[in-house]
Amino acid sequence: MLDAMEDRTDERADLRGDCTRCFGLCCVALPFARSADFAFDKDAGTPCPNLGDDHRCGIHARLRQRGFTGCTVYDCFGAGQKVSQITFGGRDWRTGPPEHARLMVEVFPVVRQLQELVAYLTEALALPAAGPVHGDLRRALERTEALTLAGAEELAALDVGAHRQAVNVLLLRTSELVRAGLPGRRAKRRGADLIGARLRGADLRGADLRGAYLIAADLTGADLRGADLIGADLRDTDLTDADLTGAFFLTQPQVNAARGSEGTRLPDSVTRPAHWAARR
């Protein structure tokens, strides 16, 4: 089963952020607090001082050096270009009326969550073991994609939390089906506090690590094949020489936040971050 899962790919370009078609919405709509990830505080709806008139980051090539690691590990799953070009028809938040800008700020985080669900559902449909729920997954995907195309007012009023909860039921069932034949399927570490945990060489095949806090954990050489990593916090997690082949519901932002090496094996659905090589 593990070998069969290795060939899974996700080629949907619309689920990756495209800054060239966005009005810098993540740099405006999202708040952040001064920390190891950000150099200063910023409120939601306030444009970042580093954002230029062309909607491009003025320090993009130096974000890590300037104290903005949090920006380098973020991805909107394509919400930025969808809100900019489809929801608002290419109308800039800078030039529209205040109500227009307010709506963009409200809608962007909602569409970002929906796009993330689209990514999970798309991945779930590519997993052969989830066959018994493919029909339900397909209907949920169609509904979620339709919501991303709704009008701005409808999106602003959407109870996205309730929709996430409904989709999560299907994703949980998918996880159970995929992990059913794997050694660690009974390893329930959902939401576990594993901050700084020493898990070097651990056998975590098929483990349920949904929402686990793995911040700065040592997973050097660990076997994470077929593990469910949805929502796991991998900030500064050491994945040196770890095997994540077939791990599912693993996103690019999670991988970007971790540390790894040339020996780290990743699913085909994510790419090796450029900054990993710089940390060797």
Order of alpha helices (4+ residues) and beta strands (2+ residues): alpha-alpha-alpha-alpha-alpha-alpha-alpha-alpha-alpha-alpha
